Amino acid sequence: MKNYPISRRSFVLAGITLPAAALALPGVGDVPLTADGVIQRIKDNVGTAWLDKTVDRIIAGDGATPIHGIATTMMATLEVLQKAVAAGTNMVITHEPTFYSHEDATGELKADATFQYKAEFIRKNNLVVFRFHDHWHRRNPDGIALGMTRQLGWEKNVDAQDPHLFSFPPTPLTQFVGTIKARLKPQSMRVVGDPHLPVRKVIASWGYISQLPGIKLLARPDVDVLIGGEAREWEVVEYAQDLIASGKKKAFVLIGHVASEQAGMSYCAQWLKPLIPELLVEFLPASEPFWMA
């Protein structure tokens, strides 16, 4: 781009006539950062090669949209999107799906009124929703794991080689889960296991725990407790029951999917701020869906 000479007096006079919106840009004459530009900075700094096949993509909106504020969140619920608009942001970086399936597939939802309402809300507010799941987990260290470790205050307990493995002095299971409850304030934590079990070694699988590797993690001889967000009750939950009934001293702790990864997306906002210093970047927590009856 060419640089044209301009007198100091002309520059000052020109600045006086600029609208307020222009003065709010990173610099007079700068091209506004688009959603695609934000994503490129993420790709350049996340520290892992970008996968050809991934759920990490723009789920809704246009990559060419100029961005004036970014909100990170665990899940882009309609409530979160409404809060993002109210906060003056127009790009939402979400860890989990927006449209009710891991792949954000919408083919079967086109005629659904709730899907239409949410999609229209995104459109009319000129929002861009970007999924940041695979690569945030693939980052070294895993962004979700690091955020959760810090929120729980387990920095001194984490294994130097495995950010999902933790060691503790022997602690009764009831006391151990009480500490989690105090620090994360989950609304629907559930526990399988003897309340008096001494907890020494804990492995975490944040978010959804599938049959595999869930069963293998809980069966590890060096692990007392598997902790995560959610699981099917006829998969790892049933296995945990059978494992305990067979005589093994084990426990399985589920704290809810949102609560089990929320702090990782709060950390994501902190990570993004120095990468995108010209824009507002904030964390918007997703509400937990359940309450205890």
N, C-alpha and C positions, 0 to 999 in steps of 0.2 A: 504494500500500500504506500502510495506517495505521501511525503510530508510537505505541506505547503507552508511557506513563511507567513507569519501573522504578527502584527504589532501587539504589544502588551495592552494598549488602549482598546484596540479592536476586540481583543480576547475578553477583556472585562465587560465591554458593552454587550458583546454577544452573550456572555454568561447571564447578564441581567435579564435578557429577554427569554431565556430558556424556561420551559415549563417545569413545575416541581418534579414531575415524573422523570424527566431527563436528568435533573440534578441528583436523583436517587440512584442512578446507575453507577457501577463501579468506577467509571471515569467518563468525563464528557467525551462523547464520540465513540465510546466502546460499543462493540457489538454485544447485546445481551446474551448471557449464557443460556443455552437451550437444554432441554432434557437430554438430548443426545450428548451434549457436551458434558453434563454431569455424569452420565453413564461412562463416558470415555475416561474421565478422571478416576472413577471407581475401578475400571478395568486396568488402568495404568498403575494403580497403587495397591490393589488388593494382594498382590504378591503370589498369585497362582495363575497358570495359563487358563484362558477363558475356554470353556468347554463348547464343542460344536453342538452337543445335545444337552440342553439345560432348561430348567423352568425360569431361569433368570432372564427376564425380558420385560419390555413394556407390555403390561396387561391391558391397559386402557389409556387412551389419549394419544397425542402426536409427539414424536420425538423432536420435531422442529419448534415446539412451543417454548417461548422465552420463559425462563423460570425466575420467580422473584422470592421464593422461599421453599424450603424443603422440610418435610416432617418424616421422621422414621417411626415405624411402629411394628409391633409384633404381628398384627393382623389388620388388614384394611377393611374393617367393618364399616357399615354405613355411618355409625356413630363417630368413628375415627375420621372418616372423610368429612363429615359435617364440622368437626372440631378443626380439621386442617384448614378448611375454607374460612372459618371464623378467626383463625390465627393469622390469616393473611398469607398462607403458603399455597402453592399450586402444584407441588410435586410430592407424592407420597411414596416412600420407599418402604415396602412391606416385606416381612420375612415369610409369611404364610399366604395362602391363596386369597384372592379377592372374590372369586366366583365358584366356591364350594367344591372344588376338586383340586388335587395336587397339580394337575396340568393346567388349571384354569380353563378347562374345556367348556364352551358355552353353547355348543350345537343343540343340545337338548333343552336349553333354557330360553330360547328365543321368545316363546310365547308366555313365559312365566312373568307374572305381574311384578314380583319383588325384584327379579333380575332386571326387568325393564326400568323400574324406578331407580335402582342403583346406577345402572348404566347411564340413564338420562341425567342423574345428578352429577355424575362425573363429566358428562359432555357439556352441560349448561354452565358448569363452573370452570370449564377449561382446565380440568385436572389431568395430570399424568400420573399413572400408578405404575411403579416399577417393582418387580419382584426381585429380591436379593436373598436367596436361600442357599443354593448350592455352593457358591463361591465364598460366602461369608462363613460357611462351615469348613470349606477347604482351605481357608486362610490359615497361616501358621503364626501364632496359635489361632485355633478356631474362635471366631469372634463371639459366638454365642457362649461357648464354654468359658471364655475369659470374662465376659460380662457377668455371668452367673457366679463364677468363683469370687469375683470382687464383691458382688452384692451379698453373698453369703458370708463373706469374711474368711474364706478358706484358703487364702493365698499361702499360708504357712503349712497347710495340710496337703496341698496338691503335689502329685508326683512330678519329678523333674522331667521325666520322659513321656508321660501320658497326662494331658490336661483334664482327662475324665476320671482319673483315679486319685483317691484321697485316703490319707491315714489319720486316725484319731486315737487318743488315749481311750481305753475301754470306757464306753458311755452307754448307759441303758437306752434301748430303742425309744422309749417314751421321751426321755430327755433330749435325745438326738433330734427327733421330729419336732419337738417343742422349739428347738433353736431355729429350725427351718421355718416353722410357722411364724416365729417372732420377726424374722428377717425378711421373709417374702410376703407374708400375710396372704397366703392362698385361701380361697373361699371353700375349696372342696377337696382338701388333701385326704387320701385314703391309704391305709397301711395293711399289709399282709405280713403277719409274723408275731412272734412272742414279744409282748411289750417290755420284757426284762432282758431280751437278747443283748449281750455286750457288743456294741458296734465298734469295730476297729478299722476295717477296710470297706470303703464305699466306692462303687463305680457308678457314674452318671451317664445316662443316655437321654439328653435333653430333648423334649418334644415327644413325638409319637414313638413308642417302642414296639417294633414289629416282632413277630414270632422269632425270626432270626435277624439280628444277632441277640435278641433279648434273652432267649433260653440259654445260649452259650455264655452270656455275660453273668447271669445269675448262678449258673452251675460252676463257675470258676472256683477252684478250691481256696484261692486267696481273697475271695470277696465275701463279705457278710451281708451287704445290702446293695441292692440295685435301686437307683432312684431315677425318676424321669417324669414325664408329663402325663401321658395317657397310654392305654393299651387295651386291646380287646380282652374281655373277661374270659373268653374261652381259649385264649392263647397263653401269653406269658403269665397272666393272673392264675389260671388253672394250674399251669406248670409250677408256679411258686407254691401253691397249696399242696400239690403232690410231693414236691421236693421236701417241704417241711414235714409232711406226714410220713415220709420215708426215713425221717430221723435227722435230716440235715438242719443245721442252725443258720437259717437264712431269713431275710426280710425283703419285701418289695414295697417301695414307697412311691406313690403317684401323687403329684402335687397339682395336677391340672396342666394342660398344654400351654395355655397363655402364661401362667406363673412360672413355668419351667424354662421359658426362653425370653421373657420380657426384658430382663436386665441386659441380655445380649444385644437387643436393639436400642436400648438406652446407650450402651457403649458405642453402638454404630454411629449415633449422632455425634458423640465425642470424637470418634475417629474421622468423621467427615468434615468437621468444622475447619481444621487447618488445610484440608484439601480444597475447600470451596469457601475461602474467607470472605468473598464478596457478597455472599448470600446468607440470609437467616437460615439456620439449621437447628431444629429442635426435635425432641422426642415426645411423641404422643402415646401414652399407654393405652392398650386395648383393654376394655373391661372384660373380666372373667364372665363366662356365660351362665354359670350355675350359682345357685345359693342353696344352703343346706336347709332342708325342710324340718 
